[in-house]
Amino acid sequence: MFNISLLLSAAVIIICVLANKLSNKIGMPVLIAFIALGMVFGSDGILKIPFENYSFAEQICSVALVFIMFYGGFGTKLSEAKPVAVKALLLSSVGVIFTAALTTVFCFFVLKIKLLESMLIGAVMSSTDAASVFSVLRSKNLNLKYNTASMLEMESGSNDPFAYMLTVIVLSFMKGENSVGQMVYSIAAQIVFGVLIGFLIALGAVWFMKHFTFNTSGFDAAFVLGVAVLAYALPTLVGGNGYLSAYIVGIVLGNQNIHNKKSLVHFFDGMTGLMQMLIFFLLGLLSFPSKILTVLLPSIFIALFITFVARPLAVATVLAPFKTKISQYLVVSWAGLRGAASIVFAIMAMVGGVTMEQDIFHIAFCVVLFSITLQGSLLPFVASKTNMIDKTGSVLKTFNDYSDETEINFIRLNIDSGNRWIDRAVKDISLPPQMLFAAIYRNDETIIPNGETVIYEGDTIILGAPSHGINGDVRFREISANDRKNWRGKSMAEIEFPDGYLVIMIKRGDDVVIPVGSTIIEKNDELVLVSK
């Protein structure tokens, strides 16, 4: 039986990966395929696997959501998000509360659902989903004008803790455990402990990773994995918001200069993809098509209301003071995808020990399916029709795996006796197109060569050329002048660069500049640094 379970698990993962490839070709959000696969395996499906254990599903999905929340912060490039950070944080807090309130009013007055159950539906469905938003932006390379992609990434990554907080508070009221004073304390405790413990864990992890060398490959990823779990578990012991803490730890770690960060981003990107498969497969496995029919109509009404009324009004309320362009407003409104978080919170409600008339799980199922299918599929179309697509850049630049390490291949050459480069100046040596002298190691000295630099016997030459990887044991970084505005207009000699690094070249448009002390840093310059 155990081997059969392993076989089925392997089959599910492989089919999900293949479905991801297929969905990219036909333009269908892959999360729909994960749900459909779960339904095929489920009690009402072809394989008829009996599964209705909401408690087990809630535990598994809560753990999965921790990694999704952590990666929401870890993958976000803060320097790109800073110009829109205030808008994003207002959307993730005020926007969530406003969406929940409007949805509550609609469910109570229009659908005639009991007040507390209406509040619970509003809380569960109030946040947008980071995994879904990231998936659409990355798979479609959907770069948006006015830093909109960064704003959506930061909003969707940081708003789940607020929806979780609302869900917990409503469930407490439904169980009769909360007075007004207890509610105020619960809100304060979740925010204060979540933020404080999150920052303390993040600072401790950053210090450790900068002062400790992992001798075994992959142990740095294991360490960060443990930090992500700790970031969730520790604050929950004292009433803090574990999801908020995990997001804060992710965003702090992801925006620090830690070794091997690009590989860590790729690791958690894959981990998050696996968590998405797990959550949406479990959603499909838990669902019963026969039960969906009983909640289909009200679910469609709720989905339509959130998409065309609640979300646009919430976005308008938050962005109006910033005089937001109508095109940006339309795209941000449409990009309010519901997803994994709503599923986890709905399952949490099912095991929350309260009696409900409404089948909130299948309501959430239908709303999420509607949102991913309609909004996820049409987001590129809406962005195109509103002229919001920025074709001059890549959306990947808004993620932390884009430019922290340069895409240059480095080759080490030892200049031995008889080499024809000996006693020749760099300017007199012909190299293949796009290849350049990056550095010269001479005795214990690192030399950044210019045209007049002469090569001697015994030198070790580092040559650089465009590539998609880095060879050798030399550490390089790429820093954009747009991220360091205080560098612009200054000469190389006037700038204090990161300890242990030297600038070996500057990429300026299509040109490569070999810098000297008098070289002036200009806007949009990309500086490539090598460790001394």
Legacy VTK file of the C-alpha trace (Angstrom):
# vtk DataFile Version 3.0
C-alpha trace
ASCII
DATASET POLYDATA
POINTS 532 float
0.000 0.000 0.000
2.839 2.358 0.891
4.577 1.725 -2.442
1.329 2.375 -4.297
0.988 5.705 -2.460
4.534 6.632 -3.475
3.781 5.644 -7.065
0.669 7.816 -7.125
2.580 10.739 -5.576
5.296 10.470 -8.212
2.704 10.298 -10.970
0.926 13.401 -9.655
4.140 15.445 -9.502
5.249 14.392 -12.999
1.822 15.075 -14.491
1.744 18.500 -12.789
5.152 19.380 -14.256
4.025 18.299 -17.719
0.792 20.258 -17.261
2.862 23.340 -16.450
4.676 23.055 -19.760
1.416 22.530 -21.634
-0.325 25.450 -19.913
2.445 27.843 -20.947
1.840 26.905 -24.575
-1.927 27.264 -24.580
-2.090 30.242 -22.202
-4.109 28.515 -19.465
-3.020 29.148 -15.834
-1.368 25.941 -14.655
-3.110 26.044 -11.271
-6.343 25.032 -13.016
-4.628 21.856 -14.189
-3.576 21.046 -10.609
-7.170 21.438 -9.412
-8.513 19.327 -12.272
-5.983 16.605 -11.526
-7.056 16.516 -7.892
-10.699 16.190 -8.947
-9.810 13.300 -11.257
-8.130 11.505 -8.338
-10.878 12.438 -5.844
-13.954 10.643 -4.534
-16.172 11.861 -7.372
-13.431 11.415 -9.962
-12.154 8.556 -12.064
-9.789 7.031 -9.494
-12.222 7.684 -6.584
-9.591 8.074 -3.867
-11.609 8.664 -0.648
-10.283 11.815 1.009
-12.262 14.198 3.231
-9.794 14.822 6.052
-9.915 18.613 6.406
-7.727 18.601 9.540
-4.876 16.822 7.747
-5.296 19.040 4.691
-5.274 22.175 6.890
-1.969 21.177 8.503
-0.311 20.365 5.183
-1.623 23.476 3.448
-0.631 25.743 6.353
2.964 24.521 6.057
2.848 24.989 2.282
1.538 28.535 2.706
4.495 29.361 4.974
6.898 28.723 2.098
4.694 30.619 -0.344
4.621 33.581 2.057
8.374 33.391 2.673
9.117 33.293 -1.042
6.722 36.197 -1.585
9.229 38.284 0.345
12.439 36.507 -0.623
11.836 36.832 -4.359
10.779 40.499 -4.281
13.475 42.999 -5.180
13.001 45.809 -2.692
14.895 48.415 -4.724
12.368 47.970 -7.543
9.408 48.021 -5.140
10.448 51.090 -3.098
8.779 53.663 -5.393
5.422 51.889 -4.947
5.906 50.396 -1.478
3.432 52.737 0.242
0.733 51.963 -2.322
1.411 48.223 -2.085
1.271 48.161 1.720
-1.937 50.186 1.759
-3.467 47.764 -0.742
-2.358 44.819 1.394
-3.887 46.251 4.589
-6.606 48.833 3.930
-7.453 47.151 0.625
-7.910 43.758 2.295
-10.126 45.176 5.045
-12.193 47.143 2.536
-12.625 44.102 0.277
-13.673 41.950 3.236
-16.179 44.571 4.415
-17.778 45.002 0.984
-18.002 41.243 0.467
-19.592 40.880 3.896
-22.240 43.487 3.037
-22.995 41.766 -0.275
-23.298 38.295 1.263
-25.472 39.549 4.146
-27.869 41.886 2.328
-28.000 40.364 -1.161
-27.389 36.638 -0.644
-29.098 36.627 2.782
-26.258 34.706 4.459
-25.963 35.033 8.244
-23.840 37.976 9.392
-20.943 36.072 10.973
-20.786 33.630 8.068
-20.845 36.589 5.670
-17.956 38.096 7.626
-16.072 34.804 7.419
-16.549 34.586 3.647
-15.342 38.185 3.323
-12.257 37.492 5.449
-11.354 34.266 3.656
-11.665 35.819 0.184
-10.140 39.223 0.990
-6.512 38.755 -0.078
-4.891 38.337 -3.459
-2.580 35.390 -4.012
1.185 35.813 -4.372
1.773 32.434 -6.020
-0.905 33.070 -8.656
0.274 36.630 -9.382
3.942 35.592 -9.559
3.024 32.683 -11.831
1.191 34.856 -14.356
3.802 37.628 -14.365
6.735 35.239 -14.777
5.210 32.770 -17.245
3.969 35.567 -19.516
6.995 37.827 -18.856
4.423 40.518 -18.156
6.421 43.651 -17.406
4.071 46.533 -16.570
4.541 50.287 -16.662
4.804 52.582 -13.624
6.361 49.838 -11.433
2.994 48.080 -11.429
4.492 44.591 -11.466
6.511 45.373 -8.323
3.423 46.841 -6.660
1.365 43.713 -7.411
4.175 41.449 -6.201
4.576 43.328 -2.928
0.821 43.609 -2.361
0.100 39.938 -3.028
3.091 38.849 -0.955
2.170 40.935 2.103
-1.644 40.872 2.227
-2.218 37.247 3.280
-1.272 37.953 6.940
-4.058 40.530 7.130
-6.608 38.111 5.656
-5.406 35.456 8.100
-5.826 37.888 10.983
-9.375 38.732 9.911
-10.213 35.032 9.546
-8.919 34.182 13.027
-10.839 37.086 14.598
-14.131 36.147 12.891
-13.734 32.497 13.912
-13.145 33.612 17.508
-16.356 35.646 17.442
-18.250 32.687 16.002
-17.038 30.563 18.921
-17.949 33.326 21.382
-14.358 33.679 22.618
-13.710 37.322 21.800
-14.787 40.489 23.532
-13.908 43.888 22.030
-10.907 44.155 24.345
-9.679 40.693 23.410
-10.079 41.497 19.729
-7.982 44.671 20.057
-5.303 42.756 21.943
-5.351 39.924 19.377
-4.844 42.359 16.509
-2.040 44.200 18.326
-0.328 40.944 19.361
-0.429 39.496 15.869
1.089 42.614 14.318
3.615 43.517 17.028
4.917 40.007 17.731
4.831 39.083 14.042
6.869 42.130 13.011
9.268 42.134 15.989
10.088 38.424 15.964
10.286 38.428 12.165
12.914 41.184 12.139
14.915 39.588 14.972
15.015 36.217 13.187
15.915 37.900 9.899
18.776 39.916 11.401
20.105 36.840 13.190
19.951 34.763 10.005
21.698 37.473 7.953
24.508 37.777 10.522
24.951 34.010 10.637
25.068 33.612 6.847
27.633 36.402 6.490
29.925 34.961 9.173
29.520 31.230 8.609
30.677 29.211 5.605
28.641 26.191 4.532
31.177 23.547 3.545
28.596 21.206 2.038
26.715 22.223 -1.086
23.014 22.744 -0.459
23.292 23.256 3.301
22.699 26.988 2.877
19.313 26.165 1.313
18.564 23.777 4.185
19.480 26.500 6.683
17.201 29.085 5.046
14.446 26.461 4.896
14.752 26.023 8.654
14.728 29.799 9.155
11.473 30.077 7.176
9.800 27.453 9.381
11.169 29.096 12.555
9.852 32.471 11.364
6.330 31.050 11.285
6.413 28.803 14.346
8.052 31.079 16.935
5.647 34.064 16.835
2.582 31.792 16.831
3.618 30.529 20.290
3.059 34.025 21.731
0.028 35.025 19.668
1.954 36.632 16.803
1.152 36.390 13.115
3.438 33.668 11.758
2.673 34.451 8.113
3.596 38.113 8.620
6.826 37.065 10.319
7.692 34.641 7.496
7.107 37.360 4.888
9.287 39.860 6.761
12.116 37.337 7.150
11.846 36.527 3.453
11.998 40.127 2.287
14.930 40.978 4.596
16.973 37.911 3.612
16.137 38.268 -0.063
17.443 41.825 -0.179
20.736 41.223 1.615
24.075 40.477 0.020
24.310 36.850 1.088
26.384 34.214 -0.656
24.677 32.055 -3.281
21.458 34.078 -3.102
20.575 33.547 -6.744
20.596 29.767 -6.255
18.496 30.183 -3.116
15.882 32.142 -5.081
15.749 29.363 -7.674
15.474 26.764 -4.902
12.524 28.499 -3.266
10.966 29.179 -6.651
10.912 25.419 -7.213
9.787 24.803 -3.625
6.917 27.271 -4.039
5.926 25.594 -7.291
5.769 22.273 -5.481
3.699 23.838 -2.688
1.278 25.207 -5.267
0.919 21.746 -6.763
0.246 20.336 -3.305
-2.333 22.924 -2.266
-4.298 22.968 -5.492
-4.163 19.202 -5.859
-5.513 18.840 -2.309
-8.195 21.381 -3.153
-9.288 19.263 -6.100
-9.018 16.069 -4.033
-11.182 17.506 -1.239
-13.816 18.858 -3.603
-16.973 16.994 -4.518
-18.511 18.053 -7.849
-21.863 16.910 -6.501
-21.534 19.443 -3.641
-20.288 22.204 -5.923
-23.656 22.338 -7.680
-25.381 23.327 -4.408
-23.163 26.434 -3.961
-22.377 27.210 -7.587
-24.804 30.080 -8.075
-23.991 32.072 -4.903
-20.280 31.383 -5.489
-20.462 32.867 -8.979
-22.267 35.921 -7.598
-19.568 36.347 -4.922
-16.779 35.933 -7.503
-18.399 38.468 -9.849
-18.936 40.929 -6.994
-15.326 40.673 -5.781
-13.940 40.966 -9.321
-16.080 43.804 -10.639
-17.143 45.696 -7.490
-15.220 44.981 -4.262
-11.706 44.819 -5.699
-12.094 47.882 -7.989
-13.626 49.947 -5.171
-10.882 48.879 -2.739
-8.191 49.756 -5.277
-9.862 53.093 -6.062
-10.063 53.956 -2.353
-6.368 53.264 -1.827
-4.920 54.670 -5.075
-7.128 57.746 -5.557
-4.955 60.005 -3.325
-1.922 59.118 -5.487
-3.588 60.344 -8.692
-3.113 56.960 -10.300
-3.505 56.695 -14.063
-6.728 55.014 -15.148
-4.813 52.360 -17.098
-2.822 51.358 -14.006
-5.967 51.370 -11.893
-7.705 48.985 -14.329
-4.794 46.529 -14.408
-4.326 46.530 -10.608
-8.061 45.991 -10.151
-8.090 43.088 -12.582
-4.957 41.509 -11.080
-6.656 40.700 -7.766
-6.365 36.935 -8.199
-7.652 34.698 -5.399
-5.728 31.496 -4.775
-3.824 29.365 -2.293
-4.321 31.573 0.770
-8.110 31.643 0.356
-8.096 27.852 0.115
-6.031 27.424 3.277
-8.179 29.889 5.225
-11.369 28.162 4.019
-10.037 24.797 5.202
-9.061 26.467 8.496
-12.674 27.577 8.878
-13.905 24.023 8.215
-11.843 22.677 11.139
-12.310 25.761 13.313
-14.886 24.146 15.584
-17.833 26.293 14.459
-21.177 25.269 12.982
-21.990 26.845 9.619
-24.914 26.635 7.254
-22.725 27.544 4.290
-20.208 25.182 2.703
-17.414 27.734 2.806
-14.836 25.341 1.388
-16.721 24.718 -1.851
-17.606 28.409 -2.078
-13.902 29.227 -1.883
-13.215 26.472 -4.428
-15.586 28.011 -6.949
-14.407 31.593 -6.369
-10.736 30.640 -6.724
-11.443 28.587 -9.842
-13.355 31.511 -11.340
-10.611 33.983 -10.446
-7.732 31.923 -11.818
-9.607 30.985 -14.996
-11.011 34.400 -15.862
-8.625 36.914 -14.327
-5.451 34.870 -14.671
-6.090 34.000 -18.307
-7.138 37.517 -19.321
-4.570 39.543 -17.349
-2.131 39.753 -20.315
-5.048 40.780 -22.564
-6.209 43.493 -20.127
-2.636 44.799 -19.759
-2.271 44.929 -23.536
-5.608 46.677 -24.153
-4.854 49.321 -21.505
-1.384 49.900 -23.008
0.268 48.935 -19.724
2.849 46.470 -21.065
6.391 47.805 -20.858
8.296 46.226 -23.748
11.577 47.948 -22.889
12.365 45.752 -19.881
11.798 42.375 -18.308
9.515 41.612 -15.379
12.266 39.305 -14.093
14.153 42.456 -13.106
11.641 42.916 -10.280
12.720 39.586 -8.747
15.856 38.970 -6.699
17.322 36.431 -9.108
17.700 38.921 -11.951
20.856 40.953 -11.553
22.661 40.378 -8.254
25.206 38.249 -10.101
26.236 39.120 -13.611
25.521 36.778 -16.502
29.165 36.557 -17.559
31.352 33.522 -17.992
34.857 33.895 -16.538
37.884 31.955 -17.742
41.165 31.640 -15.871
44.400 31.568 -17.935
47.898 31.039 -16.501
50.642 32.908 -18.381
53.491 30.427 -18.511
56.939 30.697 -20.111
56.750 31.057 -23.873
53.222 32.542 -23.933
53.005 35.101 -26.764
51.177 37.596 -24.500
54.232 38.063 -22.237
55.509 41.690 -22.184
52.610 42.878 -24.334
50.135 45.607 -23.340
46.445 44.732 -23.086
45.601 47.169 -25.908
47.884 45.238 -28.292
46.188 41.860 -27.718
43.261 40.837 -29.920
40.423 38.975 -28.199
37.269 37.417 -29.667
34.250 39.766 -29.931
32.583 40.568 -26.562
35.497 39.053 -24.607
37.540 41.317 -22.333
40.240 41.329 -19.672
38.459 41.283 -16.310
41.348 40.995 -13.841
45.002 40.009 -13.482
46.328 38.133 -10.448
50.013 38.942 -9.926
51.643 37.442 -6.836
49.156 38.406 -4.058
47.829 41.454 -5.912
44.646 41.861 -7.918
45.085 44.251 -10.852
42.172 45.769 -12.757
43.751 46.194 -16.193
43.466 49.078 -18.636
44.884 49.381 -22.135
48.400 50.213 -20.934
48.662 47.275 -18.491
51.529 44.937 -19.470
51.231 41.168 -18.994
54.149 39.328 -17.391
55.173 35.706 -17.059
53.476 34.104 -14.043
50.382 36.271 -14.257
46.944 34.698 -13.958
44.479 36.308 -16.381
40.707 36.363 -15.863
38.812 36.797 -19.134
35.097 37.587 -19.225
32.463 36.997 -21.896
28.628 37.047 -21.922
27.072 33.824 -20.667
24.282 32.388 -18.520
26.487 31.119 -15.749
29.729 31.661 -13.823
32.679 29.301 -13.865
35.614 29.316 -11.512
35.980 30.216 -7.877
35.946 34.008 -8.312
32.992 35.912 -6.828
31.355 38.618 -8.918
28.457 41.005 -8.395
26.495 43.245 -10.690
25.069 46.474 -9.252
22.839 48.893 -11.129
23.500 52.617 -10.752
19.720 52.960 -10.563
19.869 51.131 -7.215
22.678 53.375 -5.919
21.561 56.904 -6.811
24.278 58.420 -4.590
26.873 57.004 -7.010
25.571 58.863 -10.053
27.642 61.800 -11.243
30.612 60.771 -9.127
33.966 59.485 -10.317
35.207 56.021 -9.463
37.778 57.532 -7.110
35.060 59.289 -5.075
32.930 56.203 -4.407
33.315 53.754 -1.528
32.455 50.367 -3.013
31.455 47.283 -0.946
34.314 45.922 1.148
36.436 43.407 -0.693
35.194 44.297 -4.204
36.724 46.146 -7.167
34.891 47.416 -10.256
36.220 45.619 -13.325
33.884 46.990 -15.979
30.783 49.081 -16.586
28.040 48.023 -19.006
26.664 51.242 -20.526
23.932 50.432 -23.028
25.551 48.308 -25.720
29.055 49.470 -24.746
31.514 48.100 -22.201
33.636 50.645 -20.323
36.839 49.629 -18.555
36.849 52.101 -15.637
39.676 54.218 -14.284
39.645 56.585 -11.313
38.212 59.479 -13.330
35.346 57.472 -14.893
31.986 59.071 -14.046
29.055 56.837 -13.112
25.982 57.577 -15.217
22.293 56.716 -14.902
21.453 53.141 -16.065
25.099 52.009 -15.763
25.566 48.366 -14.709
28.754 47.929 -12.654
30.443 44.523 -12.542
32.517 43.986 -9.389
35.038 41.279 -8.549
36.127 40.214 -5.057
39.689 41.175 -4.187
LINES 1 533
532 0 1 2 3 4 5 6 7 8 9 10 11 12 13 14 15 16 17 18 19 20 21 22 23 24 25 26 27 28 29 30 31 32 33 34 35 36 37 38 39 40 41 42 43 44 45 46 47 48 49 50 51 52 53 54 55 56 57 58 59 60 61 62 63 64 65 66 67 68 69 70 71 72 73 74 75 76 77 78 79 80 81 82 83 84 85 86 87 88 89 90 91 92 93 94 95 96 97 98 99 100 101 102 103 104 105 106 107 108 109 110 111 112 113 114 115 116 117 118 119 120 121 122 123 124 125 126 127 128 129 130 131 132 133 134 135 136 137 138 139 140 141 142 143 144 145 146 147 148 149 150 151 152 153 154 155 156 157 158 159 160 161 162 163 164 165 166 167 168 169 170 171 172 173 174 175 176 177 178 179 180 181 182 183 184 185 186 187 188 189 190 191 192 193 194 195 196 197 198 199 200 201 202 203 204 205 206 207 208 209 210 211 212 213 214 215 216 217 218 219 220 221 222 223 224 225 226 227 228 229 230 231 232 233 234 235 236 237 238 239 240 241 242 243 244 245 246 247 248 249 250 251 252 253 254 255 256 257 258 259 260 261 262 263 264 265 266 267 268 269 270 271 272 273 274 275 276 277 278 279 280 281 282 283 284 285 286 287 288 289 290 291 292 293 294 295 296 297 298 299 300 301 302 303 304 305 306 307 308 309 310 311 312 313 314 315 316 317 318 319 320 321 322 323 324 325 326 327 328 329 330 331 332 333 334 335 336 337 338 339 340 341 342 343 344 345 346 347 348 349 350 351 352 353 354 355 356 357 358 359 360 361 362 363 364 365 366 367 368 369 370 371 372 373 374 375 376 377 378 379 380 381 382 383 384 385 386 387 388 389 390 391 392 393 394 395 396 397 398 399 400 401 402 403 404 405 406 407 408 409 410 411 412 413 414 415 416 417 418 419 420 421 422 423 424 425 426 427 428 429 430 431 432 433 434 435 436 437 438 439 440 441 442 443 444 445 446 447 448 449 450 451 452 453 454 455 456 457 458 459 460 461 462 463 464 465 466 467 468 469 470 471 472 473 474 475 476 477 478 479 480 481 482 483 484 485 486 487 488 489 490 491 492 493 494 495 496 497 498 499 500 501 502 503 504 505 506 507 508 509 510 511 512 513 514 515 516 517 518 519 520 521 522 523 524 525 526 527 528 529 530 531
